[in-house]
Amino acid sequence: MTDDARRSVEDSSDRELTLDERVGRLQGIKQHLQVLDRTGFDFLSLPNIYGLDPAVRSPFAIPETFISEEVGGSITILDSEEGESLAQENINQMLQNFLPGGYKRRWGSFYLWRGAWHHDTEFGHADVGPMFEWSDSTPLTEILGPVEDVAYTELEFDPDDVTVYTPRAMNVERLSNDDPDYVWVVDKGIVWTGSPPGTTRALSSDPTTNYLWFKHAVDDFEESTTPVTDSKLVSGYRFYDDHRFMRCYYASLLTLYPRKSTRVESGIMRYQEEGDGRTAFIGSKERSQLLTFELERPTLRDAIEDVLESDQHLRRDLQFAFLHALVWEELFFQEEALDHTYQVRPLVEHLLGVDFWQRVDQGNDDGVFPLSGSKLVRAVERLLPSETSTRLRLLGHDSAENSAILEILNSHTEEVARILALCRNDDLLLDFAEDAVVHSAEHALSGWANKLTGSGTAFELWYDVNFQANEADSARIAVYDPIQGGAGIAKEVSRRLDERTEIGVDSGLAEQGRCHSAMADRATIDLLGQYPDGSLYDVHRNNRPQFRELVEGTINGLVSDPDAYSVEDLHSHVDQRVQLLFETRELARFYSYIAAEYSAVESELGRTPRPPDLALHLDRHVFRDPSIRATYERFASDSGRRDIAELGERLEELTVQCVTACPDCLKTDGDVCVRGASQQEATLNRRLLTEVFSGR
């Protein structure tokens, strides 16, 4: 037995066990004996006993495999029909698979399972009581304090109505592997399998489910930190050997696929515990070693203002990131104006198109943002002509008569006008930029910490998302070990920082925003744009040394700091991109010509061009080369391939894909990022992070 496990037992023996803990201990012993009887083994397994004992404090439960346990600890999985234990699993992994809406093949002979929740509750809610055996429950107000609303969540909740339930066991139900009959229960606003009461709509498959959650720091943070003398933005850092977080899951965001239909829909299911009639947040207790950094807000905001004032190109891109985030927050979650999550991007594309039209045709430097709701609707109507597939219809969007996006804009003119007004408000844009920088710095801290140790560890990420609402003097970012109780990685990073006289945090964080994929995309566009006649095709095919020189020359012209990137990696990226674009001589001519036009579009827009911008530019462009015009018309024609919007796909291959963040720089898995469910990309900004922390 480890010292930690022994201390855990001693701690539990110093107090009287609660009734729930006594019952849980008896159930655990019973389950273990059932396993022994079924398998024929005649000895007790210490890991199994500890894993089933609710009196053993996480993180000191010993996993069956003796492999270090992920944060959150383990949970017992029970077959709801047989009452037998199926496994001991990581709690977060199980919640992200089997909370309402989740269906997975797993135990036995890879059977199909669902959580044993029930539909007999309020509209749009799932009764999670039958699905769990709780280890404890705590009113949300005891965790967050006396607050009027839950600032963490994208949905509105009254904190007084919410209880956070922490499970010790989860009941799952085995389904038919052949045809589980997924349906949407219209009368109840939930997904189900089989034939529940009420009106149902058949689904062609299980829903795509994203779970909405937040993290709250249970333990307080110390005021004192180790000063950082070589940074103007970071005042100090501190290592915590033991820190607790509560991860709370509060809803399931579903994408539904109705049977015999090409349309998709979205649904949101909240949770209820019918046993006591409370709104339920499902909690997992994460306990690990933590490393925090404090960012000085006044200095940070001044630096952001300087960058946005000096770089209008970045400012306009930031406005559209703000717009994207507000579409999620205001139109999708609050107004429920969008039918499904896949409408977010097309709606933003329509607004990008209007922005192009306003800037280029109308000469309005502010683009789409000054428009009222009614003027915006009329502008979108002009971009969706009925008679021909031109303008935005080149990207596969429906005509004005059939456009779901136009219908949304027409039905929510006031809300959309309000969003546009928020985006042009300098103070609100600065607030959004500050949150984006802090969020990006949190992600960058993980990458920088990995570089310091070479551990390759995927840290858990956290930052105080309420630092602005609380009017804090500093913004706290943090990383912690993904192993329950800590694995020493965060501690090793802290030790290495302690050994330095200058820790180089500013340059370290700035470096994480330098995206190799984005730089390779830009270098590819610049390289092809130098040869609009497509003559680079022959060099690429027949003279590799010369092509390499051209690539290196283009990269050197873009990269001012050679230590900021791996030039060899950039060269490899560019070579691969050109290889894909130069599949044939015809494509080489087309892409080279479009690359030359890219710079003209960028200059007119004052922001990073996207496919809608290039499509609208080419729609009004005069092609003087007949062969290039023929290729363009083939991609833009309505000749039976409109379902894949080929022109849009082609143009997307010749744009900078990473405008705010991507997996090659700051973006990470959704189950790690505190904004991972919907807005991660919009609320990260690699370029703003790099500019601010590099002191430019």
C-alpha positions as CSV (number, residue, x, y, z in Angstrom):
1,M,0.0,0.0,0.0
2,T,1.3,3.5,-0.9
3,D,1.8,6.1,1.7
4,D,-1.0,8.2,0.1
5,A,-3.4,5.3,0.2
6,R,-2.5,4.5,3.9
7,R,-3.1,8.2,4.8
8,S,-6.4,8.1,3.0
9,V,-7.6,5.1,5.1
10,E,-6.3,6.7,8.2
11,D,-8.2,9.9,7.4
12,S,-11.4,8.0,6.8
13,S,-11.0,6.0,10.0
14,D,-10.8,9.2,12.1
15,R,-14.4,10.0,11.4
16,E,-17.7,8.2,11.5
17,L,-18.9,7.1,8.1
18,T,-22.1,8.5,6.7
19,L,-25.0,6.2,5.9
20,D,-24.4,6.6,2.2
21,E,-20.8,5.7,2.6
22,R,-21.6,2.6,4.7
23,V,-24.2,1.5,2.1
24,G,-21.7,2.2,-0.7
25,R,-19.0,0.2,1.1
26,L,-21.4,-2.8,1.4
27,Q,-22.4,-2.4,-2.2
28,G,-18.8,-2.3,-3.3
29,I,-17.9,-5.4,-1.3
30,K,-21.0,-7.2,-2.8
31,Q,-20.0,-6.2,-6.3
32,H,-16.5,-7.4,-5.8
33,L,-17.7,-10.8,-4.4
34,Q,-20.0,-11.1,-7.4
35,V,-17.0,-10.7,-9.7
36,L,-15.0,-13.3,-7.8
37,D,-17.9,-15.7,-8.0
38,R,-18.4,-15.2,-11.7
39,T,-14.7,-15.4,-12.6
40,G,-13.8,-18.3,-10.3
41,F,-11.0,-16.4,-8.5
42,D,-10.6,-17.2,-4.8
43,F,-8.6,-14.1,-3.7
44,L,-9.4,-10.5,-2.9
45,S,-8.1,-7.8,-5.2
46,L,-6.9,-4.8,-3.3
47,P,-7.2,-2.4,-6.3
48,N,-10.8,-3.5,-6.8
49,I,-11.7,-3.2,-3.2
50,Y,-10.2,0.3,-3.0
51,G,-11.8,1.3,-6.3
52,L,-15.3,0.3,-5.0
53,D,-15.0,1.9,-1.6
54,P,-16.6,5.3,-1.3
55,A,-14.7,6.1,1.9
56,V,-11.4,6.0,0.1
57,R,-10.7,9.6,-1.0
58,S,-9.8,10.3,-4.6
59,P,-7.1,10.5,-5.8
60,F,-5.9,7.7,-3.6
61,A,-8.1,4.9,-5.2
62,I,-5.8,2.4,-6.8
63,P,-6.7,1.7,-10.4
64,E,-7.1,-1.9,-11.6
65,T,-4.3,-1.6,-14.1
66,F,-1.9,0.2,-11.6
67,I,-1.6,2.9,-14.3
68,S,-1.8,6.4,-13.1
69,E,-5.4,7.6,-13.0
70,E,-6.6,10.6,-15.0
71,V,-7.9,13.6,-13.2
72,G,-11.4,13.2,-11.8
73,G,-10.8,9.7,-10.4
74,S,-12.7,6.5,-11.3
75,I,-16.3,5.5,-11.3
76,T,-17.9,2.1,-11.0
77,I,-19.9,1.1,-14.2
78,L,-23.0,-1.1,-13.5
79,D,-25.2,-3.0,-15.8
80,S,-28.6,-1.6,-14.9
81,E,-30.4,-4.8,-15.7
82,E,-28.1,-7.4,-14.2
83,G,-26.8,-5.2,-11.4
84,E,-23.3,-6.4,-12.0
85,S,-20.1,-4.3,-12.2
86,L,-18.8,-3.9,-15.7
87,A,-15.6,-2.0,-15.0
88,Q,-13.8,0.8,-13.2
89,E,-13.4,3.7,-15.6
90,N,-12.3,7.3,-15.5
91,I,-15.2,9.5,-14.5
92,N,-14.7,12.3,-17.1
93,Q,-14.4,9.8,-20.0
94,M,-17.6,8.1,-18.9
95,L,-19.5,11.3,-18.5
96,Q,-18.4,12.6,-21.9
97,N,-19.6,9.3,-23.4
98,F,-22.8,8.4,-21.6
99,L,-24.5,11.5,-20.2
100,P,-27.9,12.0,-21.9
101,G,-27.4,11.9,-25.7
102,G,-24.4,9.7,-25.6
103,Y,-24.3,6.1,-27.1
104,K,-21.1,4.1,-27.3
105,R,-20.0,0.5,-28.0
106,R,-17.8,-0.7,-25.2
107,W,-18.1,-3.6,-22.7
108,G,-18.8,-7.2,-23.3
109,S,-18.5,-8.2,-26.9
110,F,-18.4,-4.5,-27.9
111,Y,-22.1,-4.0,-27.2
112,L,-23.9,-0.7,-27.7
113,W,-24.7,1.0,-24.4
114,R,-26.4,4.2,-23.1
115,G,-26.7,5.8,-19.8
116,A,-29.8,4.6,-17.8
117,W,-31.3,8.1,-17.5
118,H,-35.1,8.6,-17.9
119,H,-37.4,10.8,-19.9
120,D,-40.1,11.4,-17.3
121,T,-39.3,15.0,-16.3
122,E,-39.6,18.6,-17.5
123,F,-39.5,19.5,-21.2
124,G,-35.9,19.6,-22.5
125,H,-34.6,17.8,-19.4
126,A,-33.4,14.3,-18.7
127,D,-33.9,12.6,-15.4
128,V,-30.3,11.5,-14.4
129,G,-31.4,10.1,-11.1
130,P,-31.8,6.5,-12.3
131,M,-28.4,6.7,-14.1
132,F,-26.3,7.4,-11.0
133,E,-25.5,6.5,-7.4
134,W,-24.4,9.7,-5.8
135,S,-21.4,10.0,-3.5
136,D,-22.4,13.5,-2.4
137,S,-24.5,16.4,-3.5
138,T,-23.9,20.1,-2.8
139,P,-26.0,23.2,-3.6
140,L,-24.3,25.2,-6.3
141,T,-24.5,28.3,-4.1
142,E,-22.2,26.6,-1.6
143,I,-19.6,26.1,-4.3
144,L,-19.9,29.5,-6.1
145,G,-21.0,31.6,-3.2
146,P,-23.9,34.1,-3.2
147,V,-24.2,34.8,-6.9
148,E,-27.3,35.8,-8.9
149,D,-26.5,33.8,-12.0
150,V,-24.0,31.2,-13.2
151,A,-21.5,33.3,-15.1
152,Y,-19.7,30.1,-16.3
153,T,-22.5,28.7,-18.4
154,E,-23.7,29.5,-21.9
155,L,-27.3,28.8,-20.8
156,E,-29.2,30.6,-18.0
157,F,-29.6,29.0,-14.6
158,D,-30.8,30.2,-11.3
159,P,-28.1,29.1,-8.9
160,D,-30.6,28.6,-6.1
161,D,-32.3,25.8,-8.1
162,V,-29.1,23.9,-8.9
163,T,-27.4,21.1,-7.0
164,V,-24.0,19.6,-8.0
165,Y,-24.2,15.8,-7.8
166,T,-21.0,13.8,-7.7
167,P,-21.5,10.2,-8.7
168,R,-19.7,7.1,-7.3
169,A,-21.4,4.6,-9.7
170,M,-23.1,4.9,-13.1
171,N,-25.8,2.6,-14.4
172,V,-25.7,1.8,-18.1
173,E,-28.2,0.0,-20.3
174,R,-27.4,-2.4,-23.1
175,L,-29.1,-1.7,-26.5
176,S,-29.7,-3.7,-29.6
177,N,-26.6,-3.6,-31.8
178,D,-28.7,-4.0,-34.9
179,D,-31.4,-1.2,-34.8
180,P,-31.6,0.9,-31.6
181,D,-34.4,3.1,-33.1
182,Y,-33.1,6.6,-32.3
183,V,-36.0,9.1,-32.1
184,W,-36.5,12.7,-31.1
185,V,-39.4,13.1,-28.7
186,V,-41.0,16.3,-29.8
187,D,-43.3,16.6,-26.8
188,K,-40.4,16.2,-24.4
189,G,-37.5,17.8,-26.2
190,I,-35.2,14.9,-25.7
191,V,-33.5,12.1,-27.8
192,W,-34.5,8.5,-27.0
193,T,-34.3,4.9,-28.3
194,G,-37.4,2.8,-28.7
195,S,-41.0,4.0,-28.3
196,P,-41.5,6.5,-25.5
197,P,-44.9,8.2,-25.1
198,G,-45.7,11.3,-27.1
199,T,-45.0,12.5,-30.6
200,T,-41.6,11.3,-32.0
201,R,-39.5,11.9,-35.1
202,A,-37.3,9.1,-36.3
203,L,-33.6,9.7,-36.6
204,S,-31.3,8.1,-39.1
205,S,-28.5,7.6,-36.5
206,D,-27.4,8.5,-33.0
207,P,-26.9,12.3,-32.4
208,T,-23.6,14.0,-32.4
209,T,-23.2,15.1,-28.8
210,N,-21.1,17.8,-27.3
211,Y,-21.3,18.3,-23.5
212,L,-21.3,21.7,-22.0
213,W,-19.2,22.1,-18.8
214,F,-17.1,24.4,-16.8
215,K,-14.4,24.2,-14.2
216,H,-14.5,26.0,-10.8
217,A,-11.5,26.3,-8.6
218,V,-12.6,24.9,-5.2
219,D,-9.4,25.9,-3.3
220,D,-8.4,29.5,-2.8
221,F,-5.3,30.9,-4.4
222,E,-2.4,32.4,-2.4
223,E,-1.7,36.1,-2.7
224,S,2.1,35.7,-2.8
225,T,3.8,34.6,-6.0
226,T,7.4,34.3,-7.2
227,P,8.1,37.6,-9.1
228,V,8.9,37.6,-12.8
229,T,11.4,40.4,-13.3
230,D,11.9,40.1,-17.0
231,S,8.2,40.5,-18.0
232,K,6.0,43.6,-18.2
233,L,2.9,41.6,-18.5
234,V,3.4,38.6,-16.1
235,S,3.8,39.7,-12.4
236,G,4.5,36.3,-10.9
237,Y,3.9,32.5,-10.8
238,R,3.2,30.0,-8.1
239,F,3.2,26.2,-7.8
240,Y,0.6,24.4,-5.8
241,D,1.3,20.9,-4.7
242,D,-2.3,20.1,-4.2
243,H,-5.2,22.0,-5.7
244,R,-8.9,21.0,-6.3
245,F,-11.2,21.9,-9.2
246,M,-14.9,20.9,-9.7
247,R,-15.8,20.2,-13.3
248,C,-19.5,20.5,-13.8
249,Y,-21.4,19.1,-16.7
250,Y,-24.7,21.0,-17.2
251,A,-26.2,20.2,-20.6
252,S,-25.9,18.1,-23.8
253,L,-25.7,19.9,-27.1
254,L,-27.1,17.5,-29.7
255,T,-26.9,17.6,-33.5
256,L,-29.8,15.5,-34.9
257,Y,-30.1,13.7,-38.2
258,P,-33.9,13.2,-39.0
259,R,-34.6,10.1,-41.1
260,K,-35.4,10.6,-44.8
261,S,-34.3,14.2,-44.7
262,T,-31.2,16.1,-45.7
263,R,-31.7,18.8,-43.0
264,V,-30.1,18.6,-39.6
265,E,-31.3,20.1,-36.3
266,S,-29.9,20.9,-32.9
267,G,-31.2,20.2,-29.5
268,I,-30.2,21.0,-25.9
269,M,-30.9,18.7,-23.0
270,R,-30.5,19.9,-19.4
271,Y,-30.4,17.5,-16.4
272,Q,-32.8,17.0,-13.6
273,E,-32.7,14.9,-10.4
274,E,-36.3,13.9,-10.0
275,G,-35.6,12.4,-6.6
276,D,-35.4,15.8,-5.1
277,G,-36.8,17.9,-7.9
278,R,-33.5,19.9,-8.5
279,T,-31.7,21.0,-11.6
280,A,-28.6,18.8,-11.7
281,F,-25.1,19.6,-12.6
282,I,-23.0,16.4,-12.7
283,G,-19.6,17.0,-11.0
284,S,-16.2,15.4,-11.1
285,K,-13.6,16.3,-8.5
286,E,-10.2,17.0,-10.1
287,R,-7.2,17.2,-7.8
288,S,-3.7,17.8,-9.1
289,Q,-0.5,19.8,-9.0
290,L,-1.0,23.2,-10.4
291,L,1.2,26.0,-11.9
292,T,-0.3,29.5,-12.2
293,F,0.8,32.8,-13.7
294,E,-0.6,36.2,-13.0
295,L,-1.1,38.7,-15.8
296,E,-1.2,42.4,-15.0
297,R,-4.5,43.6,-16.5
298,P,-3.7,47.4,-16.8
299,T,-0.5,46.8,-18.6
300,L,-2.1,44.0,-20.7
301,R,-4.9,46.2,-21.8
302,D,-2.5,49.0,-22.8
303,A,-0.5,46.6,-24.9
304,I,-3.6,45.3,-26.6
305,E,-4.8,48.8,-27.4
306,D,-1.4,49.7,-28.9
307,V,-1.4,46.6,-31.1
308,L,-5.0,47.2,-32.4
309,E,-4.3,50.8,-33.1
310,S,-1.2,50.0,-35.1
311,D,-2.5,47.0,-36.9
312,Q,-5.9,47.7,-38.4
313,H,-5.8,44.4,-40.4
314,L,-5.6,42.5,-37.1
315,R,-8.3,44.7,-35.6
316,R,-10.8,43.9,-38.5
317,D,-10.1,40.1,-38.1
318,L,-10.7,40.5,-34.4
319,Q,-14.1,42.1,-35.1
320,F,-15.2,39.1,-37.1
321,A,-13.9,36.7,-34.3
322,F,-16.0,38.8,-31.9
323,L,-18.9,38.5,-34.3
324,H,-18.5,34.7,-34.5
325,A,-18.5,34.4,-30.8
326,L,-21.6,36.6,-30.4
327,V,-23.5,34.5,-33.0
328,W,-22.9,31.5,-30.8
329,E,-23.8,33.3,-27.6
330,E,-26.7,35.5,-28.6
331,L,-28.3,33.8,-31.6
332,F,-27.6,30.1,-31.0
333,F,-27.8,29.8,-27.2
334,Q,-29.9,32.7,-26.0
335,E,-32.3,33.3,-28.9
336,E,-32.2,29.8,-30.2
337,A,-32.6,31.4,-33.7
338,L,-30.4,28.8,-35.5
339,D,-31.8,25.4,-36.3
340,H,-28.4,23.6,-35.8
341,T,-24.7,24.3,-35.0
342,Y,-23.8,23.9,-38.7
343,Q,-25.6,27.2,-39.5
344,V,-23.1,29.3,-37.5
345,R,-20.4,29.2,-40.2
346,P,-22.8,29.9,-43.2
347,L,-24.3,32.8,-41.3
348,V,-20.9,34.3,-40.7
349,E,-20.0,33.7,-44.4
350,H,-23.1,35.7,-45.4
351,L,-21.9,38.6,-43.2
352,L,-18.4,38.4,-44.7
353,G,-20.0,38.6,-48.1
354,V,-21.9,41.8,-47.1
355,D,-18.7,43.2,-45.6
356,F,-16.9,42.7,-49.0
357,W,-19.8,44.3,-50.8
358,Q,-19.9,47.3,-48.4
359,R,-16.1,47.8,-48.5
360,V,-15.5,47.3,-52.2
361,D,-18.7,48.4,-54.0
362,Q,-20.0,50.9,-51.5
363,G,-16.7,52.3,-50.3
364,N,-17.7,52.0,-46.6
365,D,-14.5,51.4,-44.6
366,D,-16.5,50.0,-41.7
367,G,-18.0,47.3,-43.9
368,V,-21.0,45.3,-42.5
369,F,-20.9,46.6,-39.0
370,P,-22.8,50.0,-39.3
371,L,-25.8,48.4,-41.0
372,S,-29.2,48.2,-39.4
373,G,-31.0,44.9,-39.4
374,S,-33.3,45.8,-42.3
375,K,-30.4,47.1,-44.5
376,L,-28.4,43.9,-43.7
377,V,-31.4,41.8,-44.9
378,R,-31.6,43.8,-48.2
379,A,-27.8,43.4,-48.7
380,V,-28.0,39.7,-48.2
381,E,-30.9,39.4,-50.6
382,R,-28.8,41.1,-53.3
383,L,-26.1,38.5,-52.7
384,L,-28.5,35.6,-53.2
385,P,-30.0,36.1,-56.7
386,S,-32.7,33.7,-57.8
387,E,-32.0,33.8,-61.6
388,T,-28.4,32.7,-61.7
389,S,-25.8,31.0,-59.4
390,T,-23.6,34.0,-58.9
391,R,-22.4,36.0,-56.0
392,L,-22.7,34.0,-52.7
393,R,-24.6,31.3,-54.5
394,L,-21.2,30.3,-56.0
395,L,-20.4,28.8,-52.6
396,G,-23.6,26.6,-52.7
397,H,-25.8,28.9,-50.7
398,D,-29.5,28.9,-51.5
399,S,-31.3,31.7,-53.3
400,A,-33.1,34.4,-51.3
401,E,-36.4,32.6,-51.7
402,N,-35.1,29.4,-50.1
403,S,-32.3,30.7,-47.8
404,A,-32.6,29.6,-44.2
405,I,-29.9,32.1,-43.3
406,L,-31.9,35.0,-44.8
407,E,-35.0,33.8,-42.9
408,I,-33.0,33.9,-39.7
409,L,-31.7,37.4,-40.4
410,N,-35.2,38.5,-41.3
411,S,-36.7,37.1,-38.2
412,H,-34.1,38.5,-35.8
413,T,-33.2,41.9,-37.3
414,E,-33.0,43.6,-34.0
415,E,-30.8,40.9,-32.4
416,V,-28.5,40.9,-35.4
417,A,-28.2,44.7,-35.5
418,R,-27.4,44.6,-31.8
419,I,-24.6,42.1,-32.4
420,L,-23.1,44.3,-35.2
421,A,-23.3,47.3,-32.9
422,L,-21.5,45.4,-30.1
423,C,-18.7,44.5,-32.6
424,R,-18.0,48.2,-33.5
425,N,-18.0,49.3,-29.8
426,D,-14.3,50.0,-29.0
427,D,-14.6,49.2,-25.3
428,L,-16.4,45.9,-25.8
429,L,-14.0,44.9,-28.6
430,L,-11.1,45.7,-26.1
431,D,-12.8,43.5,-23.5
432,F,-13.2,40.7,-26.0
433,A,-9.5,41.1,-27.1
434,E,-8.3,40.9,-23.5
435,D,-10.3,37.7,-22.8
436,A,-8.9,36.3,-26.1
437,V,-5.3,37.1,-25.1
438,V,-5.7,35.6,-21.6
439,H,-7.4,32.5,-23.1
440,S,-4.7,32.2,-25.7
441,A,-2.0,32.7,-23.1
442,E,-3.5,29.8,-21.1
443,H,-3.1,27.5,-24.2
444,A,0.3,28.9,-24.9
445,L,1.4,28.2,-21.4
446,S,0.8,24.5,-21.9
447,G,2.9,24.5,-25.1
448,W,5.7,26.5,-23.5
449,A,5.7,24.3,-20.4
450,N,6.0,21.2,-22.6
451,K,8.9,22.7,-24.4
452,L,10.7,23.4,-21.1
453,T,10.5,19.8,-20.0
454,G,10.1,17.9,-23.2
455,S,7.5,15.7,-21.4
456,G,5.0,15.7,-24.2
457,T,2.3,15.9,-21.6
458,A,-1.2,17.3,-22.5
459,F,-1.8,19.5,-19.6
460,E,-5.2,20.3,-18.2
461,L,-6.0,23.9,-18.9
462,W,-7.8,26.5,-16.8
463,Y,-8.1,30.3,-16.5
464,D,-10.4,32.4,-14.5
465,V,-13.1,33.2,-17.1
466,N,-14.8,35.6,-14.7
467,F,-11.8,37.9,-14.2
468,Q,-13.4,40.7,-16.1
469,A,-16.8,40.3,-14.4
470,N,-15.1,40.3,-11.0
471,E,-13.0,43.4,-11.9
472,A,-9.9,41.6,-10.8
473,D,-6.6,43.4,-10.9
474,S,-4.9,40.5,-12.6
475,A,-5.9,37.6,-14.8
476,R,-4.9,34.1,-13.6
477,I,-3.9,31.4,-16.1
478,A,-2.9,27.8,-15.1
479,V,-1.9,24.4,-16.2
480,Y,-2.1,21.2,-14.2
481,D,-1.1,17.6,-14.5
482,P,-3.8,15.3,-16.1
483,I,-3.1,12.7,-13.5
484,Q,-5.2,12.6,-10.4
485,G,-3.0,13.9,-7.5
486,G,-0.3,15.1,-9.9
487,A,2.5,13.3,-11.8
488,G,5.2,15.8,-11.1
489,I,5.3,17.5,-14.5
490,A,3.9,20.9,-13.4
491,K,6.3,20.7,-10.4
492,E,9.2,20.1,-12.8
493,V,8.3,23.1,-14.9
494,S,8.1,25.2,-11.7
495,R,11.5,23.8,-10.6
496,R,13.1,24.8,-13.9
497,L,11.6,28.3,-13.6
498,D,13.0,28.6,-10.1
499,E,16.5,27.9,-11.5
500,R,16.4,30.8,-13.9
501,T,17.3,34.4,-13.3
502,E,15.2,35.3,-16.4
503,I,12.4,32.9,-17.2
504,G,11.6,34.3,-20.7
505,V,7.9,33.8,-20.3
506,D,6.9,36.7,-22.7
507,S,9.0,35.3,-25.6
508,G,7.9,31.7,-24.7
509,L,4.2,32.5,-24.9
510,A,4.7,34.7,-28.0
511,E,6.4,31.8,-29.8
512,Q,3.4,29.6,-29.3
513,G,1.3,31.9,-31.5
514,R,3.6,31.5,-34.5
515,C,1.7,28.9,-36.5
516,H,3.7,26.9,-39.0
517,S,0.6,26.0,-41.0
518,A,-0.6,29.6,-41.3
519,M,2.9,30.7,-42.3
520,A,3.1,27.9,-44.9
521,D,-0.3,28.9,-46.3
522,R,0.8,32.5,-46.6
523,A,4.2,31.5,-48.2
524,T,2.4,29.3,-50.7
525,I,0.0,32.1,-51.7
526,D,2.9,34.6,-52.1
527,L,5.0,32.1,-54.0
528,L,2.2,31.2,-56.5
529,G,1.2,34.9,-56.8
530,Q,4.6,35.7,-58.3
531,Y,3.9,33.5,-61.3
532,P,0.2,34.2,-62.3
533,D,0.7,32.6,-65.7
534,G,1.4,29.2,-64.0
535,S,5.0,29.0,-65.2
536,L,6.0,27.8,-61.7
537,Y,4.5,24.4,-62.6
538,D,7.5,23.5,-64.9
539,V,10.0,24.6,-62.3
540,H,8.3,22.5,-59.6
541,R,8.2,19.4,-61.9
542,N,11.6,19.7,-63.7
543,N,14.0,21.8,-61.5
544,R,13.7,21.0,-57.9
545,P,16.8,22.9,-56.8
546,Q,15.5,26.1,-58.3
547,F,12.1,25.5,-56.8
548,R,13.7,25.0,-53.4
549,E,15.5,28.3,-53.8
550,L,12.3,30.1,-54.7
551,V,10.5,28.6,-51.6
552,E,13.3,29.6,-49.3
553,G,13.4,33.1,-50.7
554,T,9.7,33.5,-50.2
555,I,9.9,32.2,-46.6
556,N,12.8,34.4,-45.8
557,G,10.9,37.4,-47.0
558,L,8.0,36.6,-44.6
559,V,9.9,35.4,-41.5
560,S,11.7,38.3,-39.8
561,D,13.0,36.2,-36.9
562,P,14.5,32.9,-38.2
563,D,14.6,31.5,-34.7
564,A,10.8,31.8,-34.5
565,Y,10.1,29.0,-37.0
566,S,11.7,25.8,-38.2
567,V,12.5,26.8,-41.8
568,E,12.8,23.2,-42.8
569,D,9.3,22.5,-41.5
570,L,8.0,25.5,-43.4
571,H,9.7,24.3,-46.6
572,S,8.2,20.9,-46.2
573,H,4.7,22.4,-45.6
574,V,4.9,24.6,-48.6
575,D,6.2,21.8,-50.8
576,Q,3.3,19.6,-49.8
577,R,0.8,22.4,-50.4
578,V,2.2,23.1,-53.9
579,Q,2.2,19.4,-54.7
580,L,-1.6,19.3,-53.9
581,L,-2.4,22.5,-55.8
582,F,-0.3,21.5,-58.9
583,E,-2.0,18.2,-59.6
584,T,-2.3,19.2,-63.3
585,R,-1.0,22.1,-65.4
586,E,-4.5,23.5,-65.7
587,L,-4.9,23.6,-61.9
588,A,-1.4,25.2,-61.5
589,R,-2.5,28.0,-63.8
590,F,-5.8,28.5,-62.0
591,Y,-4.3,28.5,-58.5
592,S,-1.4,30.7,-59.5
593,Y,-3.7,33.3,-61.0
594,I,-6.0,33.3,-58.0
595,A,-3.0,33.7,-55.7
596,A,-2.1,36.9,-57.5
597,E,-5.6,38.2,-57.0
598,Y,-5.5,37.3,-53.3
599,S,-3.2,40.2,-52.5
600,A,-5.6,42.7,-54.3
601,V,-8.6,41.4,-52.3
602,E,-6.6,41.6,-49.1
603,S,-5.7,45.2,-49.8
604,E,-9.3,46.2,-50.5
605,L,-10.7,44.5,-47.5
606,G,-8.1,45.4,-44.9
607,R,-8.5,41.9,-43.3
608,T,-7.6,38.3,-44.1
609,P,-9.6,37.1,-47.2
610,R,-11.9,34.2,-46.8
611,P,-13.6,32.1,-49.6
612,P,-16.7,34.4,-49.8
613,D,-14.4,37.3,-50.5
614,L,-12.5,35.6,-53.2
615,A,-15.8,34.2,-54.7
616,L,-17.4,37.7,-54.9
617,H,-14.2,39.2,-56.3
618,L,-13.9,36.6,-59.1
619,D,-17.6,36.9,-59.8
620,R,-17.1,40.5,-61.0
621,H,-13.5,39.9,-62.3
622,V,-12.6,40.0,-66.0
623,F,-10.5,37.0,-66.9
624,R,-8.2,37.8,-69.8
625,D,-6.7,34.4,-70.1
626,P,-9.3,32.1,-71.8
627,S,-7.9,28.9,-70.3
628,I,-8.1,30.3,-66.7
629,R,-11.6,31.6,-67.4
630,A,-12.7,28.2,-68.6
631,T,-11.3,26.5,-65.5
632,Y,-13.1,29.1,-63.3
633,E,-16.4,28.6,-65.2
634,R,-16.1,24.8,-64.8
635,F,-15.8,25.1,-61.0
636,A,-18.5,27.8,-60.8
637,S,-21.0,26.1,-63.2
638,D,-24.3,24.6,-62.2
639,S,-23.5,21.3,-64.0
640,G,-24.6,18.7,-61.5
641,R,-21.9,19.2,-58.9
642,R,-23.5,22.1,-57.0
643,D,-24.1,19.9,-54.0
644,I,-20.5,20.1,-53.1
645,A,-20.0,23.8,-54.1
646,E,-16.8,23.0,-55.9
647,L,-15.7,26.6,-56.4
648,G,-15.8,27.2,-52.6
649,E,-13.8,24.0,-52.0
650,R,-11.2,25.2,-54.5
651,L,-10.9,28.7,-53.1
652,E,-10.7,27.4,-49.5
653,E,-7.5,25.5,-50.6
654,L,-5.9,28.9,-51.4
655,T,-6.6,30.9,-48.3
656,V,-4.9,31.1,-44.9
657,Q,-6.8,28.5,-42.9
658,C,-5.6,29.5,-39.5
659,V,-6.8,33.0,-38.9
660,T,-7.3,32.8,-35.1
661,A,-6.1,29.4,-34.1
662,C,-5.7,25.8,-35.3
663,P,-4.5,22.4,-33.9
664,D,-1.0,23.3,-35.1
665,C,-0.7,26.2,-32.8
666,L,-3.2,27.0,-29.9
667,K,-6.3,24.9,-30.5
668,T,-6.6,21.8,-28.5
669,D,-9.2,19.0,-27.8
670,G,-12.6,20.2,-26.7
671,D,-12.6,18.2,-23.5
672,V,-9.5,20.1,-22.3
673,C,-10.3,23.7,-23.2
674,V,-12.8,25.5,-21.0
675,R,-14.4,27.0,-24.1
676,G,-14.1,23.8,-26.2
677,A,-17.7,23.0,-26.7
678,S,-18.4,25.8,-29.2
679,Q,-16.3,28.9,-29.2
680,Q,-12.7,27.8,-28.8
681,E,-11.5,29.0,-32.2
682,A,-13.3,32.3,-32.1
683,T,-12.0,33.1,-28.5
684,L,-8.4,32.2,-29.3
685,N,-6.1,34.6,-31.2
686,R,-2.6,33.5,-32.0
687,R,-1.6,36.7,-33.8
688,L,-2.8,39.0,-31.1
689,L,-1.1,36.9,-28.5
690,T,2.2,37.0,-30.4
691,E,2.0,40.8,-31.0
692,V,1.2,41.6,-27.4
693,F,3.8,39.3,-25.8
694,S,6.5,40.2,-28.2
695,G,6.2,43.9,-27.3
696,R,5.4,45.1,-30.8
